[in-house]
Amino acid sequence: MDKSIIISYFKLNEKERQEHYLATNGLAFLRKGLFAVGYTHFVTLQDDGTVAAFGNNEYGQCNVGGWRNIVKVAAGDFHTAALKSDGTVYATGDNTYGQCNVAEWRDITDIFADKGFTVGVTADGKIMTTHEAKTAPQ
């Protein structure tokens, strides 16, 4: 049975502007890795291996139009990452802490993203991370 969900969010600092998106196959979107939510955007993995992103694109976190052969998506606050079927990773958006520096990654089997970092797990169980420690101003 096909279940639909409505994804709704308020744009920051514009509470009068509420945006809604209808996901006609809601259960598929909620499966692990097919749907990811950042601070002001969300990302979905499509059945054909492409990615769609919606919401605020201030840092380019929604610039996923050319991504192909994707098997999992992840979203940090202001960046998006995607695992490709060949074990490499795409990332776009805010790169203040190096969270999009994934071009050298190979043999990745799983990904995760959060504020300021992206994590990849290799086929042999190694953990890759992009986070670059920054000292907060005093």
N, C-alpha and C positions, 0 to 999 in steps of 0.2 A: 504494500500500500504506500503510495507516494504521500509524503508529509511535506508541508510547506512551512517555512519560517519567515518572519519579517525581522530584518536586522535594522535597528534604529539607534541613532546617536544624536547628541547635541553637538554642534560645532562650538569649540571653545570660544568664550567671550561673546557668543551670539546665541544665547539660550532661546531666543525666539525662532531660530532657524533649526528645525529638526529635519533630518534626512532619513528616509526609509528605503530599504532595498528588499525586494522579494526574492527569496531563494526557493525555487519551486521544488527542489529535491533536498529539503532541509536535513534529512538524516545523513545523506552522503556528505554534506558540507561539514557536519559535526564529527565525522570520523577523524581519527588522529592524522594530522598533517595536511588535511584538505582545506583547512580554514584556520586563519591566524589573525589575532587582533593586536594592533599597536595602540599607542596612546591616542592618536587622532585618525587612524586609518585601519582598514581591514583588508585581508587578502584571501582569495579563494583559488584553489587549484581546480581547473576545469577538466572534464573527462578526456579531452584531447591532449592533455599534458601542457597546456598553456596556463597562464596566471592572469587573473583580473584583480585589480586593486581599486578601492573606493575610499573617498574621504579627503582629508587634508594632504596636499602634496608639496608643502612648503620646502621640504628638504629633498624632494625627488623620490620619496619612499613609494610612490605609486607608479614609477616609471618601469613597468614590467612588460610592456607591450611586445617586445621581441623575444621573450623567454619561451623556449620550447623544450620538450622532453623532460618536464619537471615531474618529480614523484612526491615531493613534500615541500610545504611552505612554512616559514616562520616569520614572526614580526617582532621587532623591538619597538621601543617608544617611537622612534622616527626613522627606522630603517626596515627593509624587507630582505629576507634571504630565501633562497630556494635551492633544493637539492636536485641535481640533474640525474638522469638515469645512468650516466657514465661515471658517477661518483664525484663529479666536480660541483662547485657551488657558485651561484650568482648572489650578489648583494648590491643594493642600491639605497640611497638616502643619506642621512646624516652620518658622517664619518669622523666626527670629533675625536672619538677614542679608538679609531682604527677598526670599528665594527664591520666595515665593508671590505676589509683587506683579506679576501678569501680566494683570490685568483690563483694562488699556488697550491691550494688544497687538492688532494687526490685521494681516491679510494674511500670517500666518505659514505657512510651508510645511514647516518641520522644527523639532524641539525636541530638547534634550539637558538632562539634569540630573545634578548631582553634589553633593558635600558643599557646602552653603551657597550654591548658585546654580542658576539655570535659564537656559538659552540658547535663543533663538528665531532662526530665519533667516526673513527676509521674502521675498516673491515677487521683489523687486528686488535681493536679495542683501545687504541690511543685516543686521547682527548686533545682536540685542537681548540684554541681560543684566540680571539682577536683582541681581547680587551687590553688596552694600554693604560696602566695606572696613571692617574692624573692627581695632582695635589690641589685640593680646594683652596682658594684664596682665604687668608685669615682676616 
